[in-house]
């Protein structure tokens, strides 16, 4: 019974937490490359910092305000991984831009 009460307390402490997988929080640089008709070459590369990641997604902070839900990007985090991901959400607060991505296999 005591164990159940402790688990219930943790659930109440994080009401918005809906993640299904554990996240690693090792902060690293990340590069995002995507099609952009406003860029001279038609492609834009944005640099940012990986905040956390799991096997199916990641969250990054950067300075580009133009990423939209559903947009596809190529990502590369040096010395770790690379691949394709879909933008799930973007939060802009002042000069801070944070985006959540779903990794596409």
N, C-alpha and C positions, 0 to 999 in steps of 0.2 A: 504494500500500500504506500509506503513512504516513497518508493521509487516513482510511482505514478504521480504523486503530488509534485515531486521535483520536476518531472517532465512537463507537467501542466504549467508550472511556474515559468519554465523556459519558453513555452509557447506563448504565454501572455506577455512576456518581456519583449518578444519580437512579433508583433501582430502583422506586420507587412511581409515577413519572411516567407517566401514561397519556393525557394530553391530546392530542387530535387537532388542535386549533387553537391558535394563539398567543393569549396573554392580554394585555390592557392592564391596567396596574396603577395607573391614575390613581384616587386615592381621592376619593370624593364621597359626599355624603349620599344616602340612599335612603329611600323610604317604601314600606311593604308593607301592603296592605289585604286582609283576608280575612274570611270568615264565621267567627263565634265565638259559640256559644250561651251562653257565660258572660258575654259583654259585654251591657250593658243594651240597646244598639241592635241587637244581633245581628251587628254588624260591628266589627272591631278594626283600628286603624291602629297600626303599629309603625314607629319610626324607627330607622335604623341607618346604617352606613357601608359603601359598596361597597368591597370589597377588590380584586377583579379581575373582568374580564368578557371574553367573546368574543362572536361572533355568535350562538352557541347557548346560552349560559349565563352565570351569574355567581355570585360568592361574596360574602356579606355578613356582617358582624358586627352583633349587636343584643343586646337584653337579654330577649327573650321566649323562654321555654323550651318553649312549647307547640306549636311548629310540628312537624308530623309528615310522614313520607314520603308522597308522593302528594297532599298538600294543595295546592290551587290558590290563588294570590295574584295580586293586581293590584300591579304595581310602578311606581314613578315615581322617576327620578333627575333632579332639576331640571337643565335646560339640556342634557339628553342624550337620554334615551329613556324610554318607558313601554310597558307591555303586560301580558301574562299569563305566569305561570311556574308550574311545578310544583316542589315541594320534592323534592329527590333525597336529601339527607342533612342531619342536624343533629348537630353536635358540641358538647357542653356540658362545659366545664372550669372549675370554680369559678364565678365570676360572668360568665365569657366564653361567649357563645353564637355559633356560626358555622354558617351554613347555605349549602348549595350548591343552586342552582336551574337548571332546564332551561327555556329560553324556549319558550313554546307559540305557534305562529303560526296 
